[in-house]
Amino acid sequence: MKFLALLKRTSPSIFFFALIVSVISGVCSTYVIQLVHQFAGQGIESDPLFSYKFMGAVILFGITGVLSSYFISVLTQSMIFKLRTELSSKILNASFQKTEKNLDKILPVLTADINFVSASMNRLPPVVTGLATAIGCIVYMFILSWKMTLGSMALFGISFIVNYLALPYLKKYSEAARDVWDKIHKNFEGVVYGMKELKLNKQHRVNFIQTNIGPNCEEENKYRVKEEVLYAVSSRIVEMILLMGIGIFIINMASIPWMDKDEFGDFLLVLLFTVAPLATVSGFLKHIKRTQVSLKKIDDIGVSLVEEPDFETKELDYSKWNPATDPLFSFQNVFFSYDSQSEDEKFSIGPINLDVKKQEIIYVIGGNGSGKTTFIKMLTGLYVPTQGDIKLKGQDITEEQLDNYRKHFAGVFTDYYLFDDLMHIDPSIVDREANNLLKELEIDHKVKITDGHISTTQLSYGQRKRLAMMVAILEDKDVYIFDEWAANQDPYFKEIFYVRILPQLKAKGKTIIAISHDEKYFEHADRVVKMMDGQLIEVKH
């Protein structure tokens, strides 16, 4: 089974210790059953050390059971930690363009699937102990009567076949329910992020619940009920087979020459003790199938995300670059097109030819759908051009140099995410500039910087955007990208942005690319370029 292989690979030594103590726990459990059986048949007087043996076995069973739970818990949580960190790393190291297309699948995997694997693994300790106990009981049953044990094993075999036949259907319903969960997760995103729109329109609110959330939840419930009912039916059939088998033995005892009534009574006691741990093991089969479905989803996401090569690159030689005369970076006949089979998404931009000098302020304008955002993503190296050359300080930027190229950029995108820590930023810059920026952006009365952390991000939309700009400025990069930053600011802060902040950045030697529609402030730009139908046109120079 894949999850057992994952556990073993996580830490072979801990896996070995967990296995050993689980076996010891099972042996102790079996020994306790043997002592109970001995007491029932011969009484306590037959063994003067009975009390010590019994108490010792029970104590050892308890200790090894706790150790088994501890080792398996450490192992499972280490495995979950590894799954989470490796998948997160894979997502962040993957092509941004590929990741962007899979966002609706990535979040359910990071939340639902990994959490379910974790919950399933937490059920493992009693299952391992139960399996060890069942094996020990079966061995003891062989000692009591190998003939009756073979008969019992036939019953166990039939029970196993019933469970085995049910497994493909359990997996089928679990997969179907999990596929529907992707839709439900998307619906929940609508509830959270579309709350304003839904609150404004009651009909939209009602329709969203009735035509989206309701049907999807109902469909998932249908598959989950089928899964639970099938599991319940298979479990009850197994129990019925075992009980009916015992009944057949009892009814036909007189006609079976190798069965003795007294011997069968002793054997039956051990057999009944064996059923409970076997039921625990059998009950875990449903969780195994759900876990396999979740692990497959995790694998599928990993396969669909093409990791960018992790090149060990040296710093480029910029010694021949002259900042006074040479462009900081340039695009030469650069094209980009979306890799999509859909006619609606076959949008492309290019050819783009652009030289940007150090300390330039360039405004990018253009209508919706003209390619501004695509251009910015390509400009920052998030999208890889399908054709053309990019140069940074006179050096060609190849695939090997993409990460090196990206580190020269910082900014605020329209769909930015505001992190609450500044640990990636030079502490001396934070100490020197953070408080001044907070005051200049007039959020110092709400936000404090303490030990590299932002005290709160629970601010108004405009305040959050100002805070995001502060973080970008503190990163102290060569080029700043502001994607319609001023669009949601009031006139007062627009004035601060265009007339004070951008010139201050320019004075520090920074280059600014700002998507803007504020014609009032075009005079503060060194250049204005326009995106129109994927083409970049110079408007002001």
N, C-alpha and C positions, 0 to 999 in steps of 0.2 A: 504494500500500500504506500502511496506517495507520501502521505503525512508522516508515516513511520520513518521513511527514508529521510524526510526533512528533519525529523527529530534527531535521528542518529547523526546526520551530517552537522547539525548545530553544535553538538558536543559529544563525541563518541564516548568519552570517559564518564560523563554524567549519565548518558544513556545506559552504559554498562552497569553503573552503581544502582540506577533506578531498577534495572532488570533484576539484579541480584537481590536487593531488599524486597522487591515485590514477590519474587519466588520464595524467599524466606518467610514473608508474611503469609503467603498461600500455604506453605508447609505447616506453619504454626496453626493456621486455621484448620487445616486437615487433621493435625494432631489433636486439637481440641475436640473435633468431631469424633475422632477415634476413641478419645478418653470418655466422652459422653456415651458412645456406643458400648465401651467396656463397662461403664457404670450400670447401664441399662441391662446388660446381660449377666454380669457377675457381682455387681455391688462394689462399694468402696473398700470393703474388707479384703478383697483379693489383691490389693496393692497398697501397702502401707505408705508409699510415697505419692499416692494419687493426688492429694491436695497440693503438694509442692509442684508436681508435674503440671497439674491443671493451671495453677496460678502463674507458674513460670511461662507456660505456653501462651496464656492470655496476655501477660505483660509484654512478652516478646512480640506477640502479634500486634499489640497496640503500638509499640515502639517502631517496629519495621513498617507498619502501616503509615505512621506519621512520616517516617523517613522516605518511604515510597512517594507519598504525596508531595513532600518537599522537593525531592529530586525531579519528579515529573513536572511539578509546577515551575521550577527553575528552568527546566528544559523547554517547556511549552512557551513560557514567557520570553525566553531568549529567542525562540523561533519566531514568535510574533514580532518581537523587536527587530529581528533581522528582516522579516518580510516587510515591515513598515519602512524601515530605513532604506533597504535596498530598492523598494519600489519608488519611494520618494526620490531617491538619488537617480533612479532610471528616468523618472519623469523630468527632473530638472536637467538631466544630461541629454535628453532627447531633443530632436529637432523641434524648435518652437512651433513651426508650421504644422508638423504632424501632431504634436500634443494638442494644439489649439482645436484640431478637428475631433479629438477624442475626449474633450472636457466632460461631456455629458455621461461618458462611461467611466471616467477616471474617479470622480467623486464617490459614486456608489461602491466602487471597489475599495477605496481607501477607508470608507466608513463601514458599510454593511458587511462586505465579504471578509475583511480582515478581522472585524469584531466577531463574526460568526465562527471563524476558524479558532479564534481565541476562546470563545465560549465552549466550543466542542472539545478543545484540548483540555479545558478545565475539568471535563467529565472523565478524563482518562485514568486518574489514579485508582478510583474504585473498580474500574473495568479491568485494569491490569491485575489488581489484587484478586478480583473475582475469578479471572481466568486462571490464575495460579492456584486458587482454592479448588476450582472445578477439576483441574488436572490432578491435583493431589487426591481429591475424593475418588476420582476414577481409578487411580493407582491403588488406593485402599480397597475399592470395590473388587478389583482383580484379585487382591490378596484374599478377600472373603470368599469370592466365588467367581472364577473366570468365566464359567458358563453363563451365569446370570448377568455378568458384566457385558458379555458379548451381546446378549439379548437387549440390554439397556442401550448399548452403543448403536444397535440397529434403530432403536427409537430416536436416539439423538441424531443419527444420520438422516432419518426421514424428516425430522424437524429442521435440520440444516438445509435440506433440499427445498423445503417450503420457503424458508427465509431467503435462500439464494434465488429462487424463482421470482420472489417479490422485489428483489433489489433493482433490476432494470426499470421497473415501473416507478419505484420510489425515486430513482434518479431522474426519470423522465418528468415527473410532476414537480420535483424540486427545481430542475432546470427551467421549466416553463414559468414557475412562480418567480424565480430569480430574474428572468428576462422581463417580466412585467414590472418588477421592482425598479428597473431603470426608468420606466415611464413614471412610476409613482414618485421617485426621487425628483424627477424633472418637475412634476406637478407641485411638490413641496417647495422647490425653488421659486416657482411662480407665486405661491402663497406668501413667502417671506419677502422676496425682492419686488414682487408686483403688488404689494399690499396697498400702496397709495391708489393705484389704478382700480383695484378691486373694491376698495372702500368708497370710491367716488361713484361707482356704477353698480347698483344692486343687482340689476339683471345680469350683468357680466359676472358678478360674484356667484349668483345662483347657478348660472349656466356652467361656470368653471367647475363647481362642485358636482353638478348633476351629469355633465358630459365628459369630464376629465377625471377628477379625483374619484368620484363614486364608481364609475365603470371599471377603472383600473384596479382599485382596491377590491372590488367585488371579484374581478378575474383572478387576482392573486389569492384571495380567500378560497375561491373554488379549487384551485390547484393545491393549496395547503390542506384543505379539508380532505381532498382525495388522497393526498399523501398520508395524512394522519389516520384516515379510515383504513387504508390499505395496510399500514403498519399495524394497526390494532387488530385487523382481521388475521394477518399472518401470525401475530403474537398469540392470539387466542387459539388459532388452529394448532400452533406448536404446543401450547399448554394442554389442549384437548388430546393431542396425540400421545403426550407423555402420560396423562391420567388414564386414557383409554388403554394404553399399553400396560400400565400397572394393573388395571382392572382385568385385562385379558389374562395376565399372569395369575392373578388371584383366582379367577373363575376356573381356569384350566390347570390349576396347580396339581390336582389329583391325577390328571392324565399325563403330566409331564414327569417322566421318570427321574430326571436329574435335579428336580426341585424339591427341597425339603421345607416344610412349613415353618419350623423354628429358624432355620437358616435364612429363609426368605424374609422373616420378620426383622432379623438383624440387618439384612442387606437393604431392606426398604427404608430403614431409618437413615442410612448413609445416602441412599439414592435421593431421598427428599431433601437432605441437606445440600445435595449437589444442584438441585433445580434452581435455587435462588441465585447463586453466583452465575449460572449459565444464563438466567434471564437478564441479569445485569449486562453480560457480554452481548447477548442478543439485542437488547435495547439500544446498544451503541451503534448497531448497524445503520439505523436511520440517520444518525448524526454523521457516520462515515460518508454516506452518499451526499448529504448536504455539504460536508466539508470538501469532498471531491469537486462538487459543482463550484464552490467558492474558489478553490485553488485553481480550477480551470479558468475562471474569470480573471484571476490575478495573472495567470500565465498569458492569457489572450491579450491583456493590456500590455504586458511586457513585450510580447511579440510585435504588437501593432506600433509600439513606440520605437522608432529607429534611433538608436543612440548616435550622437555625433562622435566621431573619433576623438579620443582623448590624446591629442598630440602634445608631446613634450617640446614646446617651442621656446626658442631663445628670443630675447628682445631684439626687435629689428634695429638696424643701424640707421639712425636718423641724423648722423653727423653732417651729411651733405644738404640737409634741409635748411633753407633760409626762410625764417618766418616772415621776414619783411617783404619778400617777393614771391615765395612759393606758396601754393595752396596747402592748407592744413590737411584736407582730404578732397578727393575728386572722384566723380563718376564719369566713366567714358563709355558711351554707347551701351548703357546698362538697361537690360530688359528684365521684367519679372512677370510670370503668368502663374495662375493658380493651377495646381495639378488636380483637376477634377473632370469627371466624365459628364457632369451636368452642364447643359447648355447655359443655364442661368449663372453659373459660377466661372465661366470661361472668360474672366476678366484679366486683362494684362495691362501693364504700364511700360512705357519706353518707346523709343530710345531716350534715355536721360543722360544729358551731359551737364555736369555741374562742377564748378570749382569753388570751394569755400575757404576763405582765408581766415587765419587766426584773428580773433576779436571782431569778427563780423556779426552783425545782427541781421538775420534774414527772416522775413515773414513769408509764410506759405499760405496762399489763399486758394479758394476753389469751392465749387458747389458740392453738394452731397453726391457721393458715388463717383467723384472725379479721380479718386486714387490717392488722396492726401494721406490717409492712415496707412495704406499699403506702402506708400513712399517712405513714411517715417519708420515703419518696421524694417524696411529694406535698408534705410539709411543707418539704422542702429545695429544692423547685423542680425536681427531676429529672423528676417527672411533672407534666404540666400538667392542672389540673382541667378536667373536661368541663362543669362548671357551678359557679356561685358566685363569691364575691369573696374575695380575699386582700388584707389591708392590712399595711403595714409602717410603724410609727411614724405611723399615721394616714393614710398615702398609699396609694392604690389601686395594686396591682401588676398591670400589664397585660403582654401578651406582650413589649412593648418594654422592660419593666423586669425581665424574668426574670433576666438575668445580673446586674443590679444587686442583685436580691433574694438570689440564691444566694451572693454573696460575704460575706454576713453569717453563713454557717454553716460549721462544721467539725465533724469527728467521726470515729468509727470504726464502720464498718458490719460486719455479720457476715462478709461476703465482702470485707473490706478488702484493699487492695494496699499493701504497705510499700515506698515509694520510698527510695532510699539517699542522696538529696541534699536539702539544705535551702536551695537557692539562691533559692527563691521567698519565703523568710521574711526579714524585717528582720534583718540581721546583729547589730544591737545587742541585739535580743531573744534571739537565739541565744547571744551572748556572756554575757548577763546571767543567763539562766534555764536553759539546756540542762544544764549540769553539775549544778545543784541538783536538777533533775527526775530526771536519771539516778540520782543518789544516793537520792532519795526513793523511786524505783521499784526500787531495788536492782539496777540493771543497769550501774552505773558501772564495775564490775570487768571487764565484757565489751565495753562499747561506749564509743567515744570520738568526739567531734565535732571534725573537723579540716578547716579551710578550707571549711566549709559542707557537708561530707559525713559520713555515718555510716560508721564504720569497718567494721561488719559487720552483716548482717541474718540471718546464719546462727545463729539462736537457737532455744530451745525455743518451743513454741506460746504459752505464757503470757508469756514474755519478749518475743516479737515483738509481742504485743498491747499490752504495756506500752509498748514503744517506739513503736508506732503512736499511742497516746494522747499520749505526749510530743510527737510531731510535731504532732498536732492542737492541743494546748495552745499550742505555740510560734507557731502561725498567728495567735493573738490575735484571734479572731472574737467576735461578739456572742453567738452561740448555738452550743452544743455538743450534738451528737447522739451518744449512745452506745447502739448497738444490741446489747443483751445482752452488753455488754463483760465483765461479771463472771462470765458463765456458765462459763468455763473456767479461772477463777482459783481458787487455793486459799483457804481461809478467811482467812488472814493478809492476802492482797492484796485480798480483797473488803472487809475492814475498812478498809484504807487507801483504797480507792476511794470507798466510801460515806461514811466518817466524816471523812476528811482531804481528799482531792482535790476532791470535789464542793463541799464548803463553802468551800474555798480559792478555787475558781473563782467561786462566788457572791459572796464577799467582794471579788473584783476587778471586780464588776459584770457578770458573765457570767450567761447564762440556760442552763439545762441541761434537755434532754429525754432521758430514759434509759428504754429498754425493759428491764424487769427482772421477775424472778420471785422475788426475794429478800425475802419478806415481813418477815424479821427487821429490815430496814433501812428499811421504809416510814415509820417515824417521822422519818426524816431528810429526807423529801420535804415540800415545801409542799403539793403536791397529788398524788393518784394517780387516773389515769383508766384506764378499761378499754375495750379494743376487743372488741366482740362482734357477730359477723355484720355487720361493716362499720359499726357504730354506735359512737360514742364516748360512754361513760357515766362520769359523775363518781363516784368511789368514796370519796375522802377530800378534804376541803377545809379 
